Structure formats: C-alpha cells, structure tokens
Amino acid sequence: MSLKRRLILNAGSSWASTATSGILGLVLIPIILKSVGTSGYGVWALVSSSLSYIVILDTAFSLAVNRFVAFSRGDIKEVNRFASASFLILGSLAIATVIVATLFSFIISDIFSAIPKEAERSAQITCILVGCTLACKMIESNFRGILQGYEYYTMSNLVTILANLMRLVFTAIILLFWKSIIAVQLIFMISAAFSALIMYIFAKKTVGQLEIDIFHVSKDAARKLFYYTTHSVSRNGSSMVMFSTMTLLIGWKGTSDDVAVYNVASRVPEFVRGLLAGTQNVFLPSVSNLFASNNTATIKTIVKKGTQLSAVLTLGILVVLFVFTREILTFWLGGDFSEQMVLIMQVLIVSVIPSGIFGIWFPVLVGIGHLRWLTILAITTMVASIVLAIILIQGFLAAALVPAVVLALIMWIHQGMWLPLYGIYKLGIPLFEYFRESLYRPIVATVISLAAIWGLNHIFSQDTTPWIIRFICAGIVVMVIFAAISLRKEVVDFTIHMKKRYGGIGKQ
C-alpha cells in the first residue's frame, strides 16, 4: 500500500473512531444528566477528573510503544522486547492505580467543597471504580500501541468504537433502574475491560509471533521506554494536567453545579479537539520511518499538506459551531442550560482553533526526535495556565468561566504561535512559503464563510425558519466555500481521477 493511501486510510479510520466515540459520548451526557441530576453529574465529573492524571502514563507508554514498534517492526524479537517491557510496566501501574484510587476515596470529600455531604458515599465508591477503569485502560494502551506501531489503526479504532457503543447501550439501560453515578462508572469500567481484552486478541491475531513475556523483560527496552516516556509524559501529561486541573479548581472554589456547567460546555469543543488530534497523530509512524531513511523533503510536504487539511477541517467545523452554539445546546440538552454555558462553550471553541490548525507539528516533531523544547514549553504552558487560573478564580471571573478564558489565552500563545514557528525553524521551511501553501486559502475561506453565514441569517428569519434548516444551509455553504477556495486543486485532481477510472468503463 502506498504511503499516501495508508495515511488516508489511517487518518480516515481515526477520524471515524474519534467522531463515533465522541458522538456516542455526547449522546450519553443528557441521559446521565437527566438520571443523576446536575449536582450528581458535577460530582461524577469532579471525581473522574481528580484521578485523570494517571492517564498521563497510559497515553505516554502507548505512544512510546507505537514509536519503538514502528522502528522495529521488521524484527519480531525487538517488537516482543518492547511489548513485554511495556506490558510489565503498565500492569504494575494498573495495580498501583487501583490502590491509589482506593486510598484517595477516603479523603476526596474533604478536599473539594463541591461534593455535598449527601453524596460523599457515592463519590467514594465511584472513585474506586474510576481507578479500576483507568487500570483496564492502561492494559489496553499497550496493545493499542502495538497495533498502531504496525499502522493497523483501523483495527484499534474498531475496538474503540465497539467499546463506546457498548458503554452507551448498557449505561442507558442500567440508568432506567439504578439512577446513580456509581451505576454510570460501573458500566464505564466494564466497557474498559472489554476493550482491553478485544485489543489484546486483535494484536495477537494480527501481529505474527507476538509474545508477551513478563519474566524475561529486557532492561534495555524498559530503559528506552522510560527515556522516551519521560519526554512524552512531560509533553502530553502537561496538557492533561492542565485540562484536569481546570476542573479541580472549579471543584475547589465553586459548586458541583459549576463543575457540571463547565464539563458539559467543554464536551463539544473537546470532541472536536480529539477528532483533530486523532487525525493528526496518524502521521507519527510514517514521519518516524521517513526520518529514519533521511527523507526530509517528504516530511516537509506532509507538514504543509497536513496543515492545510487540518486548517480546512478545523475552521470549517468551528465556524458553524461557534455561530450556532445556542441552537446546538438547545437541541442537545433540550433547552436546559444557562447563558453562561453558551459563553463558556464559545470561548472553548476559540481555544480549539490553534491546536486544530497546527497540531500536526506535535507528531511531526516527535517523529523526528525534537523532544527537549517540546517538553520545556509544554511544562511552561501548564504552569502558566494553572497560575493564571488560580489568580482569576479568586473572584475576578465566575468559577465556571475561568478555565475557558485561561485555555483560550494559553492555547493561542503556545500552539498558535510558538509551536508552528519552532517547527518551521527546525525543518527549514520558509515562513512565507508555509503561509502561502498551507494557511492562506483556509483563512480566506473562513472570512468568506462568516460573511456568507451572516448573509444567510438575514435571508432566513430566525423567528420563522427552524434552526436546523439554517444550520444545514450554513454547513453546506461553508463546505462549498472551503472546497472551492481551499481544496480547489484536490477537488479537480479527484474529479479527473474519477473520470479516468469510471469514464473508461462506460466506453468499454
């Protein structure tokens, strides 16, 4: 399979997985809210966030296994060395996670004022179940890393979709009889265990001669994994710490309702952020292989084209979401939301734009080994965001609004300015060339799209025209504008290809 076709297939399956999982997750929100109430939802979100720091190691080791397997996939012995070392490390961390979650459950109600006294017992049990859920995800991440290192993204993404579908169906069923945050987290734990088991089966069946031997783990493989993971933890972990701490600060100073408002408002922007990141991360193994063969020219081409496609996808989606935020919340939650939630969601949408456009630089720079400054800037960004949030939450802004404002400012400075400039410098791409080939047309399309939506809102009366009609029309107009301006060459090439392929069949 050609590099281009493999990238498209992997990116497409990752996009489908993230989109499906995100949509299923969004469907769950109103179901859980209706069953456990706003306060109960806030407690559940707070407990989940308080333990989410452990996911840093899960994600980091998955990326580490991905990278080393990608380098070693021609040698099954090397693959087994890294797979076994990672499994032993993650298995040990999984056990430690359950222990930590159990101990933490005894003090969690004393730390956060947002947990009311009547919810203390439920919060304690939920905390333990969250620890068990994270433990299952750690085991799963080892086998996901192996599959993705071989670029079997379609298989790992299929497992993710199945697990999320299972979670949605069983959560909806059990909440009919047991309306508790304990029930919600119990189903999440079961679906995580199912996902880990299926991911192992897929990895075992797909990768020939894959063997996990925890009794003869290579110290050298473990050392390399830890070295790479140290940087990965600092980079990816810094982002996770930043996002999780924002929620914890609300729980520290605000109420469970404040936590719920922010958590719900962040779901759609985070869905889009995950959708874009999942599409961008598939470039990591390919860039690693290209860098190993000293093929820098192709990497530059991938970066410029990837930035253009990311910009089109990001701006095309977010323009419509920003304009129709209130209508989307009305449809999603049935009108049960505050104006504060609308404002928070719009600010968070703005915070997604820089990571959506320039997020491709993360897997590219990781793939070519530029880790030090990525690590330093990630830690600096995390610290700056937390300090700024602590200052603003002392009464300068409403507790639920503080994280949104902080993330918008920090993300634009870090990912909207520093990251692309650093990447351009390291790869030696002229700044004007990068702007002209990757960003100019998407920006023009964005400006025209906003003008077109403004015109549509004046043509279609908001009082007489259903919002869904205006939403669909705006989406179609935006798609046409971006296709005509930003993807003109790609559309023409695709049309010519289809004519050559199917035009000949008709003549025959």
N, C-alpha and C positions, 0 to 999 in steps of 0.2 A: 504494500500500500504506500502511495506517495506521501511525502511529508505534509503537503497541503491538504490532501484528503483526510489524513489521520488527524490533523489539527482540527479540521472542520467537524469530523465525527466526534472527537473527544469533547470539543467545545460545545457541540450541539447536545450531547448526552448530559454534560454537566449543567448546561442551561436548562434542559428539560427536568433534570433531577432537582435542581435548586428551585425552579419555578413550581414544579408539582409539590415538593415538600413545603415550600413557602405558602402556596395556596391552601394546602391542607391545614397548615398551621393557622392561617388566618381564619379558616372556617371554624376551627376549634375555639377561637377566642370568644365569640358571642355565646357559644354553648357553655363554656366554663363560667363566663360572667353571669349568665342567667341562672346557672345552677348554684354557684357558691357566693354570689353577690360581689359588689365592688370591693368591699373590705376584705373578703376572703381571697379574692383574686390578688389583691395587693400583698397580702401575707404570703401567698404562694410564690408570687414573683420575687418578693424580697428574699425568701428562703432559698430559692433557686439561684439567685444572683450571688448570695453570700458564699456559696460553695463553687461557683463557676470558675474561680481562679485555678482550680485543679485542672480544668480543661486545657490550660496553657500547655501542660506537659503532654497531654493527649495529642493535641494538634502538632506540637513541635516534633514529637517522635514519629508521627505519621509522615510529616514532611521529610524527616531525616531518612526514614526507611525508603520513601519514594525516591529520594535523590541517589542513595547508595545502590539501590536495586537497579535504577536506570543506568548507572555507570557499570554495574557488574552483571547485567542480565545475560551476557554471553557465557558466563561461568556460573553454573548452578551451585557449585560449592561455596562461592563467595556470597551468592544470594542467601543460601541457608545460614551462613555465618551471621550475616546482618539480621536476618529474620529471627533467628534463635535468640540472639543477644537482645533485640528489641522486645521480643515476647517476654523474656525473663524480667527485664526492667519494668515494662508496663504492667505485668502481672503483679509484681511486688508493689508498684504504686497503686494498683487497684485495691489490694488488700489494705494498704495504708489509708487510702481514701475512705473506705468504709469505717475504719477505726476513728479517723479524724472527724467524720460526719457524726458518728455516734457521740463522741465526747463534746463536740460543738453544740449538739442539740440541747444539752443541759443548760447552756448559758445564752442561747440565741435570743430568748425573750428579754433577758436583762440588758442586752446591747442595744436593741432597736426599740424606740418608743412607738414605732408604727405597728407593732404586734400587740393587739389588745389582750387583756388578761384572759378573756373567754376563749381566745384562740391559741393559747400557749401550748396546750397538749397536742393539738393538731399540728402546730408548727414543729414541735419536737419530733413527732413521728415522720412528718413529711421530710424533715432534714435528713433523717436516716435513710429514707427511701431515695432521696436525691443522691446521697453518697453511693448507694448501690447502683443507681442508674449510671452515674459517671464511671463507676468501676467497669461496668459492661462496655461502655463506650471506649474505654482505654484498650480493652482486649480487641475490640473491633478495629480500632485505628491501626493496629499492627498489620492486619490482613488487608485493610484498605490501602495502606501504603505499599504493600507488595503488589497488589493488582495495578495500582496507578503507576508504579515504577515500570511495569511492563506495558503501560499505556492502555490497560484494559479498563478505561474509565466507564465504558458502557455497562460493564458488569457491576462494578462497585456502585454506580449510580442507580442501577436497577434495584439492588438490595436496599438502598436508602429509600427509594420510592415505596417499596413494599412495606418496609418497617413503619413509615409515616402513615401509609394508608391503614395499616393495622391499628396504629395508635388512635387515629381519628375514629374509626368504626367502634372500637371497644370502649373508648372514652365516652362517646355519645351514648352507648348502651348502658354502661355502668352508672352514669350520672342520672339515668332515669330512676334508679333505685337507691343510689347512695350519693347524696349531694354533699361531697366533702373534698377538700383539697388533698386529703390522703388518698382517696379513690383516683383522683387525677394522676398523682405521682406514681401510684402503684401500676397503672397501665403504662405510663412512660417507662418504668423500669422493665416491665415485661417485654415491651417492644424493643428496648435497647438490647436485652438478652437475645431475643430472636434475631436481631440484626447482626450481632456478633457471631452467632452460630452460622447463619447463612453466609456471611462474609468469609468465614473460615472454610466452609465447604466449597465455595466458588474459587478461592485461592488454591486450595488443594487440588481441585479438578483441573484448573486452568494452567497453573504453573507446574510443568512436569518435574517430578522428583523433588518437590518441595518437602522439606523435613524440618520440623521444629524439635531441636534437641537442647533442653534447658540444663542438662547435666554436663555438657561439654561446650560451654559458651566461650567463644573467643574473646579474650581480654582486649585484643587489639580492635576487634569490631565494636565492642562496647565502648572503648575509649574514643573511637572515631564518632560513634553515635552521640556520645555525651558532648564532644567538642562541637559538633555541628548543632546539636540541640541547644547548647548554651547560647549561641547566637540566635537561633530560632525562637527560643523562649523569650529572649530579650526583645526581639522584634515583634513577633506575633503576640507574645504574652503581654507586652506593654499595651497593645491595643485592647486586649481582653480585660486587662486590669482597669484600663481607662473606662471602658463601657460599663463594666460591673460596678466599679466604684461610684459612678454617677448615680446608679440606682440605690446603692447603700447609703449615700449621702442624703438622699430623699428620705429613706427609712430612718436615718439618724435624726434629722431635723423636722421631717414632715409626718404625715399620717399615712395609713395604709391606702386611703383613697388617693392621696397624692402619688403614691407608688403606682397604683393601678392606672391613673390617668397618663403618667409618663410612659409606662410599659406598653399600654395599648397604642398610644400615639406613635411610639417608636417602631411598632411592628411592621408597618408597610415600608417605611424607609429602610429598615434593616433587611427586609425581604429583598428589596431592590439592590441593596449593598451586597448581600450574599449572592444574589443572582449574577451580578457583575464580577464579583471576586471568583466565583466558581468557574465562570467562563475564562477569566484571565489566568487562573492558576494552571490550566492545562498546558500552558506554554513552558512550564518549568522543565519537564523531562526532555522536551525537544531542544530547548536552549542549552541544557546541560550537555546533550550529545553533540550539538553543533559547536559548542565551546571546546569540548574535548578534541574535536577534529580541526580546531582553529579556523572555523568558518564564520568569521566576524561579519562579513558582508551580508550573509543571510540573516544573521541576528538583527542587524540594523533594519533590514527590510521587514522582518517580523514586527519589530518595535513600531515602526512608522505605520504599517498597515494595521497592527493591533490597536494602536492609539486611536486611529481614525474610526475603526469599527466600534471600539469602546465608547468613544465620544458620541457617535451616532446613536448607539443603544441607550447610553446614559441620558443624553439630552432629550432624545425622542420620548422616552418614558417619563422623565421627571417634569418636563414642560406640562404635560397633560395632568399628571398627578398634582402638581402644585396648583394649577388653575381650578381643578375640580376636587380639592381636598374636602370641603364641607359636604359635597354631594356623595363622595365615596364613603365618608364616615356615616352619613345618614343611611345609605344602603347597607353598609356592613354591620352597624350596631343598632339599626332600627330607630335612629334618632336619639338614642340615649347617650348623649355626650355633651360636653361643655364647649364654650367658645375657646377656652384655654387649651383644650385638646387640639382644636383646629390650628391654633397658632403654633403649638409645640410641634405638630406634625409638619407644618410648612417649613419651620426653621430646620428641622431634622432632614427634610428633603434637600434643602440647600446644602447641608453638611455632607450629603452623599455625592454631590457633583464632582468634587476634586478626586475622590478615590475611584469613582466610576470612570473618569476620563484617563487618569494617569496611573491607575492601579496596576497596569501591566508591567510597570517598572519594577515592582516587587519581585515577581518570579524571574524576570529577566536578570536583575542584578544579583539575585540569589544564585541563579543558574551559572553565572559567570564568576561567582566567588567573591563579589564585593560585599563583605558582610560587616566589616568594622563600623563604617559610618552609618549604615542602616541601623545597626544596633544602638549606637550612641544617640542618633536622632530619635529613634523610637522611644528610648528611655526618657530623653529630654521632653519629648512631646507628652508622654504620660504624666510626668511630674508637673509640668506646666499646667496641664488641664486640671489635675486634681487640686493644685494650689489655687488656681483661679476659681474653681467651683466652690472650694471651702470659703473663699472670700465672698463670693456673690450670694452664697446661701445664708449668710448672716443677716438677711433681711433686705438685701439690695434688690432681689428679684423673688418672685414666687418660687417655692421649693421645686415644684414640678417643671418650671421653665428653665431653671439654672443649667441643667445638663445639656439641653438643646442649644442654648446660646453658646456655651463653652465649646461644644463639639463643632459647631459651625465655624467659630473663630479658629480653633486649633487645626481642624482638618484643612482649611484653606491655606494656612501658613505652611503646614507640614507637607501635605500631599498635593496641594495645588500649586506650590511654589518651589519648595526645596527639592522634593523628590524628582520631578522631571528635569530640573536644571542639573542636578547631580548625575542623573542617568545620561543626559546628553553629553555632559563633560566626559564621563567615563568611556562612552562608546565613540566619542569623537564625531557626533552628528552636528552639523551647523545648525544653530538655533533657528535661523530664518527658514532653512530647508525643512526642519521639523514642523514648524508652524504652518508653512505653506502646504505641505503634503499631508499632514495629519489633523490639523485643527481649524484651518481657515474655513473650509467648506462646512463642517458641522456647526461652527459659530454663526456663519451667515444663515444657515438653515434654521437655527434656533431663533434668531431675531425675526426672520420672516414668519416662522410658526407662531410666535407670540402675537405678531400683528394679525395673522390670519384668525387666530382664536378670538382676539379682541373684535375683529370684524364679524365673526360668526355669532358672538354673544349679542351683537347689536342687530343682527339679522333675525335671529331666533329669540323671541321674547322668553324670558325666564319664567314668566307667570303662566304662559300658555303652552310652552314646549317642554315636554318631560326632559329631565336632566340626562337620562340615558341616551336620548336621541342626540342631544348636544354633545355628550361625551363621545359617542361613536363617530359623529361627524368630525369632531375635533381630532380624534385619533386617526381617522382616515386622511384628513388634510395634512396632519403632521407627518404621517408615513409617506405620503406622496411628495411632500416638500423635501424631506430628507433623502428620499430615493432619487429625486430629480437633481438635487444640488450636491449632496454629499456622496452618493453612491452611483452617480451617473455612469462612470466607466464600468463599474461592476455589473450594473443592470444591462448595459449594452453588451458586455462580454458574455453574460449569461444568456441573453436573447440570441446572440449569434451561435453560441454553443448548442442551444436547444433547436435552432433551425437546422443546423448541420446534422444533429443527431436524429431528429424526427422528421425533418423535411425529406431526407433521403428515403425514409421508409415509405412515405406516401408515393414517391415517384416509382419505387420498385413495384 
